[in-house]
Amino acid sequence: MIASLHGTVVHVEDDALVIDVGGVGYAVAASPGLTRAAVVGTDIFVHTMMIVREDSLSLFAFDDRDELKAFSLLLGVSGVGPKSALGVLSHLTVPQIAQAIEADDDAAFRRVSGIGPKTAKLIVVQLAGKLVAPTTVTGQSVTAKTDVSAQVIAALVGLGWSERVADEAVSRVVNFDAAATSSTVSSLLRTTLAQLGPARKEMADG
């Protein structure tokens, strides 16, 4: 079982990567968010799930264990295959998936290509209680996008981060300090950049 890979990105496509690990190139399926963040020639670490079928052996790559867990849970839903599960993670972050399930909102899943109304409802029913939505403050999700957050995410995308990476970074800052939702754009941007900086340096240095 291949649980993770740490190597050099040698090829990037919309939904796949090739990672060189000790001279062996591993082709992995990945969400658009992960492939947008990948840069040829840089080091990368991904969590993986290997799926073995009679006629194929496939690797799926994820940014973190939360994504891996969500992917695994989605595969346990009748009618959801690897491609559809990856499609869900391409459209929704893990917190958004948890929130949709908690709110009994199957419409969020119907928007994913290949998932019909029946399967969308099954996702909500079968995954109830298995993913924890972010805590709330004064009845609103602390990850809800304020105008300030949206502007910071747009600024980070302009600086070269993928939208998903920027979105998750801002959400982490806001989750850590709820007062950050009322920060100015420049203040929240500085705080988020401070968190992203070391992570990007670590990835670049290997």
PyMOL CGO cylinders between C-alpha atoms (Angstrom):
from pymol import cmd
from pymol.cgo import CYLINDER

trace = [
    CYLINDER, 0.00, 0.00, 0.00, 1.38, 3.41, -0.98, 0.3, 1, 1, 1, 1, 1, 1,
    CYLINDER, 1.38, 3.41, -0.98, 0.19, 5.88, 1.69, 0.3, 1, 1, 1, 1, 1, 1,
    CYLINDER, 0.19, 5.88, 1.69, 2.20, 8.95, 0.67, 0.3, 1, 1, 1, 1, 1, 1,
    CYLINDER, 2.20, 8.95, 0.67, 4.74, 10.29, -1.82, 0.3, 1, 1, 1, 1, 1, 1,
    CYLINDER, 4.74, 10.29, -1.82, 7.53, 12.82, -1.37, 0.3, 1, 1, 1, 1, 1, 1,
    CYLINDER, 7.53, 12.82, -1.37, 9.39, 13.74, -4.50, 0.3, 1, 1, 1, 1, 1, 1,
    CYLINDER, 9.39, 13.74, -4.50, 9.76, 16.13, -7.41, 0.3, 1, 1, 1, 1, 1, 1,
    CYLINDER, 9.76, 16.13, -7.41, 6.95, 17.23, -9.69, 0.3, 1, 1, 1, 1, 1, 1,
    CYLINDER, 6.95, 17.23, -9.69, 7.93, 16.32, -13.25, 0.3, 1, 1, 1, 1, 1, 1,
    CYLINDER, 7.93, 16.32, -13.25, 4.61, 16.73, -15.07, 0.3, 1, 1, 1, 1, 1, 1,
    CYLINDER, 4.61, 16.73, -15.07, 1.31, 18.52, -14.38, 0.3, 1, 1, 1, 1, 1, 1,
    CYLINDER, 1.31, 18.52, -14.38, -2.08, 18.10, -16.05, 0.3, 1, 1, 1, 1, 1, 1,
    CYLINDER, -2.08, 18.10, -16.05, -5.51, 19.45, -15.09, 0.3, 1, 1, 1, 1, 1, 1,
    CYLINDER, -5.51, 19.45, -15.09, -6.36, 16.40, -13.02, 0.3, 1, 1, 1, 1, 1, 1,
    CYLINDER, -6.36, 16.40, -13.02, -3.09, 14.52, -12.62, 0.3, 1, 1, 1, 1, 1, 1,
    CYLINDER, -3.09, 14.52, -12.62, 0.54, 14.78, -11.59, 0.3, 1, 1, 1, 1, 1, 1,
    CYLINDER, 0.54, 14.78, -11.59, 3.67, 12.77, -12.18, 0.3, 1, 1, 1, 1, 1, 1,
    CYLINDER, 3.67, 12.77, -12.18, 5.94, 12.74, -9.12, 0.3, 1, 1, 1, 1, 1, 1,
    CYLINDER, 5.94, 12.74, -9.12, 9.50, 11.44, -9.33, 0.3, 1, 1, 1, 1, 1, 1,
    CYLINDER, 9.50, 11.44, -9.33, 10.47, 9.54, -6.18, 0.3, 1, 1, 1, 1, 1, 1,
    CYLINDER, 10.47, 9.54, -6.18, 13.99, 8.14, -6.26, 0.3, 1, 1, 1, 1, 1, 1,
    CYLINDER, 13.99, 8.14, -6.26, 14.00, 7.87, -10.03, 0.3, 1, 1, 1, 1, 1, 1,
    CYLINDER, 14.00, 7.87, -10.03, 10.54, 6.28, -10.28, 0.3, 1, 1, 1, 1, 1, 1,
    CYLINDER, 10.54, 6.28, -10.28, 7.73, 8.39, -11.75, 0.3, 1, 1, 1, 1, 1, 1,
    CYLINDER, 7.73, 8.39, -11.75, 4.36, 7.93, -10.04, 0.3, 1, 1, 1, 1, 1, 1,
    CYLINDER, 4.36, 7.93, -10.04, 1.28, 9.07, -11.98, 0.3, 1, 1, 1, 1, 1, 1,
    CYLINDER, 1.28, 9.07, -11.98, -1.39, 10.22, -9.53, 0.3, 1, 1, 1, 1, 1, 1,
    CYLINDER, -1.39, 10.22, -9.53, -4.88, 11.57, -10.03, 0.3, 1, 1, 1, 1, 1, 1,
    CYLINDER, -4.88, 11.57, -10.03, -5.42, 14.80, -8.12, 0.3, 1, 1, 1, 1, 1, 1,
    CYLINDER, -5.42, 14.80, -8.12, -7.93, 17.60, -7.67, 0.3, 1, 1, 1, 1, 1, 1,
    CYLINDER, -7.93, 17.60, -7.67, -7.54, 20.77, -9.78, 0.3, 1, 1, 1, 1, 1, 1,
    CYLINDER, -7.54, 20.77, -9.78, -6.63, 22.67, -6.61, 0.3, 1, 1, 1, 1, 1, 1,
    CYLINDER, -6.63, 22.67, -6.61, -3.65, 20.42, -6.00, 0.3, 1, 1, 1, 1, 1, 1,
    CYLINDER, -3.65, 20.42, -6.00, -2.53, 20.45, -9.62, 0.3, 1, 1, 1, 1, 1, 1,
    CYLINDER, -2.53, 20.45, -9.62, -2.80, 24.26, -9.81, 0.3, 1, 1, 1, 1, 1, 1,
    CYLINDER, -2.80, 24.26, -9.81, -0.54, 24.55, -6.77, 0.3, 1, 1, 1, 1, 1, 1,
    CYLINDER, -0.54, 24.55, -6.77, 2.02, 22.09, -8.16, 0.3, 1, 1, 1, 1, 1, 1,
    CYLINDER, 2.02, 22.09, -8.16, 5.06, 23.49, -9.98, 0.3, 1, 1, 1, 1, 1, 1,
    CYLINDER, 5.06, 23.49, -9.98, 7.28, 21.37, -12.22, 0.3, 1, 1, 1, 1, 1, 1,
    CYLINDER, 7.28, 21.37, -12.22, 10.73, 21.00, -10.71, 0.3, 1, 1, 1, 1, 1, 1,
    CYLINDER, 10.73, 21.00, -10.71, 9.68, 21.60, -7.08, 0.3, 1, 1, 1, 1, 1, 1,
    CYLINDER, 9.68, 21.60, -7.08, 9.37, 19.14, -4.22, 0.3, 1, 1, 1, 1, 1, 1,
    CYLINDER, 9.37, 19.14, -4.22, 5.94, 18.01, -3.14, 0.3, 1, 1, 1, 1, 1, 1,
    CYLINDER, 5.94, 18.01, -3.14, 4.49, 15.81, -0.41, 0.3, 1, 1, 1, 1, 1, 1,
    CYLINDER, 4.49, 15.81, -0.41, 1.08, 14.24, -0.87, 0.3, 1, 1, 1, 1, 1, 1,
    CYLINDER, 1.08, 14.24, -0.87, -1.05, 11.72, 0.97, 0.3, 1, 1, 1, 1, 1, 1,
    CYLINDER, -1.05, 11.72, 0.97, -2.25, 8.97, -1.35, 0.3, 1, 1, 1, 1, 1, 1,
    CYLINDER, -2.25, 8.97, -1.35, -4.81, 6.23, -1.65, 0.3, 1, 1, 1, 1, 1, 1,
    CYLINDER, -4.81, 6.23, -1.65, -4.18, 3.27, -3.93, 0.3, 1, 1, 1, 1, 1, 1,
    CYLINDER, -4.18, 3.27, -3.93, -7.22, 1.67, -5.52, 0.3, 1, 1, 1, 1, 1, 1,
    CYLINDER, -7.22, 1.67, -5.52, -6.77, -1.76, -7.05, 0.3, 1, 1, 1, 1, 1, 1,
    CYLINDER, -6.77, -1.76, -7.05, -9.25, -3.07, -9.58, 0.3, 1, 1, 1, 1, 1, 1,
    CYLINDER, -9.25, -3.07, -9.58, -9.15, -6.20, -11.74, 0.3, 1, 1, 1, 1, 1, 1,
    CYLINDER, -9.15, -6.20, -11.74, -7.95, -4.21, -14.72, 0.3, 1, 1, 1, 1, 1, 1,
    CYLINDER, -7.95, -4.21, -14.72, -6.19, -1.25, -13.12, 0.3, 1, 1, 1, 1, 1, 1,
    CYLINDER, -6.19, -1.25, -13.12, -4.12, 0.11, -10.24, 0.3, 1, 1, 1, 1, 1, 1,
    CYLINDER, -4.12, 0.11, -10.24, -4.61, 3.81, -9.52, 0.3, 1, 1, 1, 1, 1, 1,
    CYLINDER, -4.61, 3.81, -9.52, -3.14, 6.35, -7.10, 0.3, 1, 1, 1, 1, 1, 1,
    CYLINDER, -3.14, 6.35, -7.10, -5.07, 9.38, -5.87, 0.3, 1, 1, 1, 1, 1, 1,
    CYLINDER, -5.07, 9.38, -5.87, -3.23, 12.26, -4.22, 0.3, 1, 1, 1, 1, 1, 1,
    CYLINDER, -3.23, 12.26, -4.22, -4.38, 14.74, -1.57, 0.3, 1, 1, 1, 1, 1, 1,
    CYLINDER, -4.38, 14.74, -1.57, -3.04, 17.81, 0.21, 0.3, 1, 1, 1, 1, 1, 1,
    CYLINDER, -3.04, 17.81, 0.21, -3.79, 16.53, 3.70, 0.3, 1, 1, 1, 1, 1, 1,
    CYLINDER, -3.79, 16.53, 3.70, -5.35, 13.73, 5.72, 0.3, 1, 1, 1, 1, 1, 1,
    CYLINDER, -5.35, 13.73, 5.72, -8.70, 15.53, 5.94, 0.3, 1, 1, 1, 1, 1, 1,
    CYLINDER, -8.70, 15.53, 5.94, -9.05, 15.38, 2.16, 0.3, 1, 1, 1, 1, 1, 1,
    CYLINDER, -9.05, 15.38, 2.16, -7.95, 11.76, 2.18, 0.3, 1, 1, 1, 1, 1, 1,
    CYLINDER, -7.95, 11.76, 2.18, -10.55, 10.91, 4.85, 0.3, 1, 1, 1, 1, 1, 1,
    CYLINDER, -10.55, 10.91, 4.85, -13.31, 12.72, 2.95, 0.3, 1, 1, 1, 1, 1, 1,
    CYLINDER, -13.31, 12.72, 2.95, -12.38, 10.90, -0.27, 0.3, 1, 1, 1, 1, 1, 1,
    CYLINDER, -12.38, 10.90, -0.27, -12.46, 7.55, 1.54, 0.3, 1, 1, 1, 1, 1, 1,
    CYLINDER, -12.46, 7.55, 1.54, -15.85, 8.29, 3.09, 0.3, 1, 1, 1, 1, 1, 1,
    CYLINDER, -15.85, 8.29, 3.09, -17.29, 9.39, -0.25, 0.3, 1, 1, 1, 1, 1, 1,
    CYLINDER, -17.29, 9.39, -0.25, -16.15, 6.12, -1.83, 0.3, 1, 1, 1, 1, 1, 1,
    CYLINDER, -16.15, 6.12, -1.83, -18.20, 4.30, 0.78, 0.3, 1, 1, 1, 1, 1, 1,
    CYLINDER, -18.20, 4.30, 0.78, -21.40, 5.86, -0.56, 0.3, 1, 1, 1, 1, 1, 1,
    CYLINDER, -21.40, 5.86, -0.56, -23.30, 3.70, -3.03, 0.3, 1, 1, 1, 1, 1, 1,
    CYLINDER, -23.30, 3.70, -3.03, -22.95, 5.12, -6.54, 0.3, 1, 1, 1, 1, 1, 1,
    CYLINDER, -22.95, 5.12, -6.54, -19.84, 7.21, -5.83, 0.3, 1, 1, 1, 1, 1, 1,
    CYLINDER, -19.84, 7.21, -5.83, -16.67, 6.08, -7.59, 0.3, 1, 1, 1, 1, 1, 1,
    CYLINDER, -16.67, 6.08, -7.59, -13.15, 7.56, -7.45, 0.3, 1, 1, 1, 1, 1, 1,
    CYLINDER, -13.15, 7.56, -7.45, -13.80, 10.03, -10.27, 0.3, 1, 1, 1, 1, 1, 1,
    CYLINDER, -13.80, 10.03, -10.27, -16.98, 11.36, -8.66, 0.3, 1, 1, 1, 1, 1, 1,
    CYLINDER, -16.98, 11.36, -8.66, -15.38, 11.53, -5.20, 0.3, 1, 1, 1, 1, 1, 1,
    CYLINDER, -15.38, 11.53, -5.20, -12.48, 13.52, -6.64, 0.3, 1, 1, 1, 1, 1, 1,
    CYLINDER, -12.48, 13.52, -6.64, -15.02, 15.71, -8.41, 0.3, 1, 1, 1, 1, 1, 1,
    CYLINDER, -15.02, 15.71, -8.41, -16.65, 16.56, -5.07, 0.3, 1, 1, 1, 1, 1, 1,
    CYLINDER, -16.65, 16.56, -5.07, -13.28, 17.57, -3.62, 0.3, 1, 1, 1, 1, 1, 1,
    CYLINDER, -13.28, 17.57, -3.62, -12.63, 19.66, -6.73, 0.3, 1, 1, 1, 1, 1, 1,
    CYLINDER, -12.63, 19.66, -6.73, -15.80, 21.68, -6.13, 0.3, 1, 1, 1, 1, 1, 1,
    CYLINDER, -15.80, 21.68, -6.13, -15.94, 21.77, -2.34, 0.3, 1, 1, 1, 1, 1, 1,
    CYLINDER, -15.94, 21.77, -2.34, -13.41, 22.03, 0.48, 0.3, 1, 1, 1, 1, 1, 1,
    CYLINDER, -13.41, 22.03, 0.48, -13.69, 19.49, 3.30, 0.3, 1, 1, 1, 1, 1, 1,
    CYLINDER, -13.69, 19.49, 3.30, -15.31, 22.06, 5.66, 0.3, 1, 1, 1, 1, 1, 1,
    CYLINDER, -15.31, 22.06, 5.66, -17.84, 22.91, 2.93, 0.3, 1, 1, 1, 1, 1, 1,
    CYLINDER, -17.84, 22.91, 2.93, -18.64, 19.21, 2.47, 0.3, 1, 1, 1, 1, 1, 1,
    CYLINDER, -18.64, 19.21, 2.47, -19.15, 18.84, 6.24, 0.3, 1, 1, 1, 1, 1, 1,
    CYLINDER, -19.15, 18.84, 6.24, -21.35, 21.94, 6.37, 0.3, 1, 1, 1, 1, 1, 1,
    CYLINDER, -21.35, 21.94, 6.37, -23.49, 20.73, 3.46, 0.3, 1, 1, 1, 1, 1, 1,
    CYLINDER, -23.49, 20.73, 3.46, -23.98, 17.34, 5.15, 0.3, 1, 1, 1, 1, 1, 1,
    CYLINDER, -23.98, 17.34, 5.15, -24.81, 18.95, 8.48, 0.3, 1, 1, 1, 1, 1, 1,
    CYLINDER, -24.81, 18.95, 8.48, -27.32, 21.28, 6.80, 0.3, 1, 1, 1, 1, 1, 1,
    CYLINDER, -27.32, 21.28, 6.80, -28.87, 18.37, 4.83, 0.3, 1, 1, 1, 1, 1, 1,
    CYLINDER, -28.87, 18.37, 4.83, -27.98, 20.31, 1.67, 0.3, 1, 1, 1, 1, 1, 1,
    CYLINDER, -27.98, 20.31, 1.67, -27.76, 17.73, -1.11, 0.3, 1, 1, 1, 1, 1, 1,
    CYLINDER, -27.76, 17.73, -1.11, -27.90, 20.51, -3.74, 0.3, 1, 1, 1, 1, 1, 1,
    CYLINDER, -27.90, 20.51, -3.74, -24.20, 21.18, -3.10, 0.3, 1, 1, 1, 1, 1, 1,
    CYLINDER, -24.20, 21.18, -3.10, -23.40, 17.68, -4.37, 0.3, 1, 1, 1, 1, 1, 1,
    CYLINDER, -23.40, 17.68, -4.37, -25.84, 17.73, -7.30, 0.3, 1, 1, 1, 1, 1, 1,
    CYLINDER, -25.84, 17.73, -7.30, -23.70, 20.46, -8.84, 0.3, 1, 1, 1, 1, 1, 1,
    CYLINDER, -23.70, 20.46, -8.84, -20.84, 17.98, -9.26, 0.3, 1, 1, 1, 1, 1, 1,
    CYLINDER, -20.84, 17.98, -9.26, -20.67, 16.33, -12.67, 0.3, 1, 1, 1, 1, 1, 1,
    CYLINDER, -20.67, 16.33, -12.67, -21.69, 12.69, -12.53, 0.3, 1, 1, 1, 1, 1, 1,
    CYLINDER, -21.69, 12.69, -12.53, -23.65, 12.93, -9.27, 0.3, 1, 1, 1, 1, 1, 1,
    CYLINDER, -23.65, 12.93, -9.27, -27.42, 12.82, -9.63, 0.3, 1, 1, 1, 1, 1, 1,
    CYLINDER, -27.42, 12.82, -9.63, -30.15, 13.69, -7.11, 0.3, 1, 1, 1, 1, 1, 1,
    CYLINDER, -30.15, 13.69, -7.11, -30.35, 10.16, -5.64, 0.3, 1, 1, 1, 1, 1, 1,
    CYLINDER, -30.35, 10.16, -5.64, -26.60, 9.86, -5.09, 0.3, 1, 1, 1, 1, 1, 1,
    CYLINDER, -26.60, 9.86, -5.09, -26.41, 13.41, -3.71, 0.3, 1, 1, 1, 1, 1, 1,
    CYLINDER, -26.41, 13.41, -3.71, -29.06, 12.53, -1.13, 0.3, 1, 1, 1, 1, 1, 1,
    CYLINDER, -29.06, 12.53, -1.13, -27.23, 9.32, -0.24, 0.3, 1, 1, 1, 1, 1, 1,
    CYLINDER, -27.23, 9.32, -0.24, -24.05, 11.29, 0.42, 0.3, 1, 1, 1, 1, 1, 1,
    CYLINDER, -24.05, 11.29, 0.42, -25.87, 13.51, 2.90, 0.3, 1, 1, 1, 1, 1, 1,
    CYLINDER, -25.87, 13.51, 2.90, -27.62, 10.59, 4.61, 0.3, 1, 1, 1, 1, 1, 1,
    CYLINDER, -27.62, 10.59, 4.61, -24.74, 8.12, 4.76, 0.3, 1, 1, 1, 1, 1, 1,
    CYLINDER, -24.74, 8.12, 4.76, -22.07, 10.62, 5.81, 0.3, 1, 1, 1, 1, 1, 1,
    CYLINDER, -22.07, 10.62, 5.81, -24.15, 12.31, 8.50, 0.3, 1, 1, 1, 1, 1, 1,
    CYLINDER, -24.15, 12.31, 8.50, -22.03, 12.63, 11.64, 0.3, 1, 1, 1, 1, 1, 1,
    CYLINDER, -22.03, 12.63, 11.64, -18.85, 11.35, 9.96, 0.3, 1, 1, 1, 1, 1, 1,
    CYLINDER, -18.85, 11.35, 9.96, -17.40, 14.76, 9.05, 0.3, 1, 1, 1, 1, 1, 1,
    CYLINDER, -17.40, 14.76, 9.05, -17.40, 17.61, 11.56, 0.3, 1, 1, 1, 1, 1, 1,
    CYLINDER, -17.40, 17.61, 11.56, -18.34, 21.06, 10.30, 0.3, 1, 1, 1, 1, 1, 1,
    CYLINDER, -18.34, 21.06, 10.30, -16.37, 24.08, 11.59, 0.3, 1, 1, 1, 1, 1, 1,
    CYLINDER, -16.37, 24.08, 11.59, -17.61, 25.63, 14.83, 0.3, 1, 1, 1, 1, 1, 1,
    CYLINDER, -17.61, 25.63, 14.83, -19.85, 28.66, 14.58, 0.3, 1, 1, 1, 1, 1, 1,
    CYLINDER, -19.85, 28.66, 14.58, -19.80, 32.09, 16.17, 0.3, 1, 1, 1, 1, 1, 1,
    CYLINDER, -19.80, 32.09, 16.17, -23.07, 33.99, 16.75, 0.3, 1, 1, 1, 1, 1, 1,
    CYLINDER, -23.07, 33.99, 16.75, -24.89, 31.56, 14.51, 0.3, 1, 1, 1, 1, 1, 1,
    CYLINDER, -24.89, 31.56, 14.51, -22.59, 32.02, 11.52, 0.3, 1, 1, 1, 1, 1, 1,
    CYLINDER, -22.59, 32.02, 11.52, -19.77, 29.82, 10.32, 0.3, 1, 1, 1, 1, 1, 1,
    CYLINDER, -19.77, 29.82, 10.32, -16.40, 31.26, 11.20, 0.3, 1, 1, 1, 1, 1, 1,
    CYLINDER, -16.40, 31.26, 11.20, -15.31, 30.25, 7.71, 0.3, 1, 1, 1, 1, 1, 1,
    CYLINDER, -15.31, 30.25, 7.71, -18.03, 32.25, 6.00, 0.3, 1, 1, 1, 1, 1, 1,
    CYLINDER, -18.03, 32.25, 6.00, -16.50, 34.56, 3.45, 0.3, 1, 1, 1, 1, 1, 1,
    CYLINDER, -16.50, 34.56, 3.45, -16.66, 38.22, 4.44, 0.3, 1, 1, 1, 1, 1, 1,
    CYLINDER, -16.66, 38.22, 4.44, -15.93, 40.95, 1.91, 0.3, 1, 1, 1, 1, 1, 1,
    CYLINDER, -15.93, 40.95, 1.91, -12.51, 41.35, 3.51, 0.3, 1, 1, 1, 1, 1, 1,
    CYLINDER, -12.51, 41.35, 3.51, -11.78, 37.61, 3.25, 0.3, 1, 1, 1, 1, 1, 1,
    CYLINDER, -11.78, 37.61, 3.25, -12.87, 37.56, -0.39, 0.3, 1, 1, 1, 1, 1, 1,
    CYLINDER, -12.87, 37.56, -0.39, -10.54, 40.46, -1.21, 0.3, 1, 1, 1, 1, 1, 1,
    CYLINDER, -10.54, 40.46, -1.21, -7.63, 38.77, 0.57, 0.3, 1, 1, 1, 1, 1, 1,
    CYLINDER, -7.63, 38.77, 0.57, -8.25, 35.52, -1.31, 0.3, 1, 1, 1, 1, 1, 1,
    CYLINDER, -8.25, 35.52, -1.31, -8.29, 37.45, -4.59, 0.3, 1, 1, 1, 1, 1, 1,
    CYLINDER, -8.29, 37.45, -4.59, -5.03, 39.17, -3.64, 0.3, 1, 1, 1, 1, 1, 1,
    CYLINDER, -5.03, 39.17, -3.64, -3.35, 35.84, -2.81, 0.3, 1, 1, 1, 1, 1, 1,
    CYLINDER, -3.35, 35.84, -2.81, -4.47, 34.34, -6.12, 0.3, 1, 1, 1, 1, 1, 1,
    CYLINDER, -4.47, 34.34, -6.12, -2.93, 37.38, -7.83, 0.3, 1, 1, 1, 1, 1, 1,
    CYLINDER, -2.93, 37.38, -7.83, 0.32, 36.63, -5.99, 0.3, 1, 1, 1, 1, 1, 1,
    CYLINDER, 0.32, 36.63, -5.99, 0.44, 33.10, -7.37, 0.3, 1, 1, 1, 1, 1, 1,
    CYLINDER, 0.44, 33.10, -7.37, -1.39, 30.87, -4.89, 0.3, 1, 1, 1, 1, 1, 1,
    CYLINDER, -1.39, 30.87, -4.89, -4.26, 28.71, -6.10, 0.3, 1, 1, 1, 1, 1, 1,
    CYLINDER, -4.26, 28.71, -6.10, -7.75, 29.79, -5.07, 0.3, 1, 1, 1, 1, 1, 1,
    CYLINDER, -7.75, 29.79, -5.07, -8.22, 26.70, -2.90, 0.3, 1, 1, 1, 1, 1, 1,
    CYLINDER, -8.22, 26.70, -2.90, -4.91, 27.17, -1.08, 0.3, 1, 1, 1, 1, 1, 1,
    CYLINDER, -4.91, 27.17, -1.08, -5.72, 30.87, -0.53, 0.3, 1, 1, 1, 1, 1, 1,
    CYLINDER, -5.72, 30.87, -0.53, -9.24, 30.03, 0.63, 0.3, 1, 1, 1, 1, 1, 1,
    CYLINDER, -9.24, 30.03, 0.63, -8.03, 27.44, 3.14, 0.3, 1, 1, 1, 1, 1, 1,
    CYLINDER, -8.03, 27.44, 3.14, -5.26, 29.71, 4.45, 0.3, 1, 1, 1, 1, 1, 1,
    CYLINDER, -5.26, 29.71, 4.45, -7.68, 32.57, 5.12, 0.3, 1, 1, 1, 1, 1, 1,
    CYLINDER, -7.68, 32.57, 5.12, -10.12, 30.14, 6.74, 0.3, 1, 1, 1, 1, 1, 1,
    CYLINDER, -10.12, 30.14, 6.74, -7.39, 28.85, 9.07, 0.3, 1, 1, 1, 1, 1, 1,
    CYLINDER, -7.39, 28.85, 9.07, -6.51, 32.39, 10.15, 0.3, 1, 1, 1, 1, 1, 1,
    CYLINDER, -6.51, 32.39, 10.15, -10.16, 33.24, 10.77, 0.3, 1, 1, 1, 1, 1, 1,
    CYLINDER, -10.16, 33.24, 10.77, -10.79, 29.97, 12.61, 0.3, 1, 1, 1, 1, 1, 1,
    CYLINDER, -10.79, 29.97, 12.61, -7.81, 30.67, 14.89, 0.3, 1, 1, 1, 1, 1, 1,
    CYLINDER, -7.81, 30.67, 14.89, -8.93, 34.23, 15.59, 0.3, 1, 1, 1, 1, 1, 1,
    CYLINDER, -8.93, 34.23, 15.59, -12.60, 35.03, 14.93, 0.3, 1, 1, 1, 1, 1, 1,
    CYLINDER, -12.60, 35.03, 14.93, -11.77, 38.76, 15.26, 0.3, 1, 1, 1, 1, 1, 1,
    CYLINDER, -11.77, 38.76, 15.26, -9.85, 38.43, 12.01, 0.3, 1, 1, 1, 1, 1, 1,
    CYLINDER, -9.85, 38.43, 12.01, -13.17, 38.56, 10.14, 0.3, 1, 1, 1, 1, 1, 1,
    CYLINDER, -13.17, 38.56, 10.14, -13.36, 42.25, 11.01, 0.3, 1, 1, 1, 1, 1, 1,
    CYLINDER, -13.36, 42.25, 11.01, -9.72, 43.00, 10.13, 0.3, 1, 1, 1, 1, 1, 1,
    CYLINDER, -9.72, 43.00, 10.13, -8.76, 45.33, 7.32, 0.3, 1, 1, 1, 1, 1, 1,
    CYLINDER, -8.76, 45.33, 7.32, -7.71, 43.76, 4.04, 0.3, 1, 1, 1, 1, 1, 1,
    CYLINDER, -7.71, 43.76, 4.04, -4.06, 44.69, 4.57, 0.3, 1, 1, 1, 1, 1, 1,
    CYLINDER, -4.06, 44.69, 4.57, -4.03, 43.32, 8.13, 0.3, 1, 1, 1, 1, 1, 1,
    CYLINDER, -4.03, 43.32, 8.13, -5.63, 39.99, 7.22, 0.3, 1, 1, 1, 1, 1, 1,
    CYLINDER, -5.63, 39.99, 7.22, -3.42, 39.70, 4.13, 0.3, 1, 1, 1, 1, 1, 1,
    CYLINDER, -3.42, 39.70, 4.13, -0.26, 40.20, 6.22, 0.3, 1, 1, 1, 1, 1, 1,
    CYLINDER, -0.26, 40.20, 6.22, -1.38, 37.58, 8.74, 0.3, 1, 1, 1, 1, 1, 1,
    CYLINDER, -1.38, 37.58, 8.74, -2.25, 35.06, 6.04, 0.3, 1, 1, 1, 1, 1, 1,
    CYLINDER, -2.25, 35.06, 6.04, 1.00, 35.66, 4.15, 0.3, 1, 1, 1, 1, 1, 1,
    CYLINDER, 1.00, 35.66, 4.15, 2.93, 35.08, 7.37, 0.3, 1, 1, 1, 1, 1, 1,
    CYLINDER, 2.93, 35.08, 7.37, 1.28, 31.66, 7.62, 0.3, 1, 1, 1, 1, 1, 1,
    CYLINDER, 1.28, 31.66, 7.62, 1.74, 30.79, 3.96, 0.3, 1, 1, 1, 1, 1, 1,
    CYLINDER, 1.74, 30.79, 3.96, 5.36, 31.99, 3.77, 0.3, 1, 1, 1, 1, 1, 1,
    CYLINDER, 5.36, 31.99, 3.77, 7.03, 29.24, 5.80, 0.3, 1, 1, 1, 1, 1, 1,
    CYLINDER, 7.03, 29.24, 5.80, 4.91, 26.57, 4.08, 0.3, 1, 1, 1, 1, 1, 1,
    CYLINDER, 4.91, 26.57, 4.08, 5.96, 27.75, 0.63, 0.3, 1, 1, 1, 1, 1, 1,
    CYLINDER, 5.96, 27.75, 0.63, 9.61, 28.01, 1.70, 0.3, 1, 1, 1, 1, 1, 1,
    CYLINDER, 9.61, 28.01, 1.70, 9.51, 24.47, 3.10, 0.3, 1, 1, 1, 1, 1, 1,
    CYLINDER, 9.51, 24.47, 3.10, 8.07, 23.13, -0.14, 0.3, 1, 1, 1, 1, 1, 1,
    CYLINDER, 8.07, 23.13, -0.14, 10.66, 24.98, -2.21, 0.3, 1, 1, 1, 1, 1, 1,
    CYLINDER, 10.66, 24.98, -2.21, 13.58, 23.88, -0.04, 0.3, 1, 1, 1, 1, 1, 1,
    CYLINDER, 13.58, 23.88, -0.04, 12.39, 20.28, 0.12, 0.3, 1, 1, 1, 1, 1, 1,
]
cmd.load_cgo(trace, "trace")
